[in-house]
Amino acid sequence: MFKEILREVVENTDGAVAGILMGFDGITVESYVGESAGVDMETVGGEYSQVLTQIKQASALLEMGNALEVAVQAETMTTLMRLLNDEYFVALAIQPTGNFGKARFLLRMQAGKLLENLV
């Protein structure tokens, strides 16, 4: 079920190459890697899980509410991460020429479905 959702998001977003559903503990629930990915999403997710934990804490400390979405744009890849709850997040790797807006939309639309199947 999770792999199907990740595949759908990756394949329907121009420039997306991989997606992962991961716990903040760095353990992968599921991932989907496209044919031309060239990225290790488990490593990416594991590293960003630590950063997301700090962002969640900062958001709470600043009384801004829950953090919902974080994007890191690097020279060769943008990583879009959507926080699902206190335990899980989903991340999508997108090439610089990819459709970032559609990626945000699709992750937001699929977040509820992912959460339903996590519990």
MARKOLKE-807011 format. One line per field, with one value per residue (C-alpha): residue in three letters; residue number from 0; x, y, z. Coordinates in steps of 0.05 Angstrom, whole numbers. Example, Ala and Ser with C-alpha at 12.3 -4.5 7.8 and 13.67 -1.06 7.14 Angstrom:
# MARKOLKE-807011
type: ALA_SER $
seq: 0_1 $
east: 246_273 $
north: -90_-21 $
up: 156_143 $
# end
This chain:
# MARKOLKE-807011
type: MET_PHE_LYS_GLU_ILE_LEU_ARG_GLU_VAL_VAL_GLU_ASN_THR_ASP_GLY_ALA_VAL_ALA_GLY_ILE_LEU_MET_GLY_PHE_ASP_GLY_ILE_THR_VAL_GLU_SER_TYR_VAL_GLY_GLU_SER_ALA_GLY_VAL_ASP_MET_GLU_THR_VAL_GLY_GLY_GLU_TYR_SER_GLN_VAL_LEU_THR_GLN_ILE_LYS_GLN_ALA_SER_ALA_LEU_LEU_GLU_MET_GLY_ASN_ALA_LEU_GLU_VAL_ALA_VAL_GLN_ALA_GLU_THR_MET_THR_THR_LEU_MET_ARG_LEU_LEU_ASN_ASP_GLU_TYR_PHE_VAL_ALA_LEU_ALA_ILE_GLN_PRO_THR_GLY_ASN_PHE_GLY_LYS_ALA_ARG_PHE_LEU_LEU_ARG_MET_GLN_ALA_GLY_LYS_LEU_LEU_GLU_ASN_LEU_VAL $
seq: 0_1_2_3_4_5_6_7_8_9_10_11_12_13_14_15_16_17_18_19_20_21_22_23_24_25_26_27_28_29_30_31_32_33_34_35_36_37_38_39_40_41_42_43_44_45_46_47_48_49_50_51_52_53_54_55_56_57_58_59_60_61_62_63_64_65_66_67_68_69_70_71_72_73_74_75_76_77_78_79_80_81_82_83_84_85_86_87_88_89_90_91_92_93_94_95_96_97_98_99_100_101_102_103_104_105_106_107_108_109_110_111_112_113_114_115_116_117_118 $
east: 0_54_98_39_26_100_104_42_71_140_113_62_112_157_229_215_262_247_203_207_162_204_200_235_277_309_276_246_174_174_209_203_261_251_294_340_343_418_400_401_335_348_411_376_317_360_401_341_302_350_341_266_266_303_255_195_226_242_171_142_190_172_98_86_46_66_116_82_131_205_243_318_341_412_449_431_368_310_284_212_190_120_111_53_50_99_128_130_146_147_202_208_272_263_312_324_281_224_154_161_90_59_102_77_5_10_44_-8_-64_-34_-15_-83_-80_-11_-33_-95_-52_1_-47 $
north: 0_50_33_44_114_133_106_146_211_199_179_236_290_315_309_267_208_175_177_148_139_140_145_201_145_137_70_64_41_39_71_76_92_108_80_140_160_162_177_134_154_114_155_220_204_182_246_291_255_286_355_348_330_395_435_404_424_494_504_482_524_586_570_568_504_439_440_412_415_427_433_432_457_436_443_375_356_385_344_358_330_328_313_265_262_259_194_194_236_227_254_263_274_321_343_418_423_383_408_427_455_390_351_393_384_308_297_339_300_232_249_228_161_147_164_120_60_75_64 $
up: 0_20_-40_-87_-58_-63_-134_-154_-126_-157_-225_-228_-210_-266_-242_-180_-174_-107_-46_25_85_147_222_260_289_220_205_136_131_54_-4_-79_-125_-198_-253_-259_-186_-170_-97_-35_-2_61_75_55_100_158_157_149_204_254_223_223_296_311_267_304_371_348_320_387_427_386_395_320_320_288_231_169_111_99_34_24_-43_-60_-126_-154_-115_-77_-19_0_68_95_169_179_255_314_290_214_153_78_33_-41_-81_-140_-194_-200_-262_-230_-214_-141_-136_-160_-112_-54_-77_-86_-19_16_-18_-1_71_98_62_89_159_155_138_191_250 $
# end
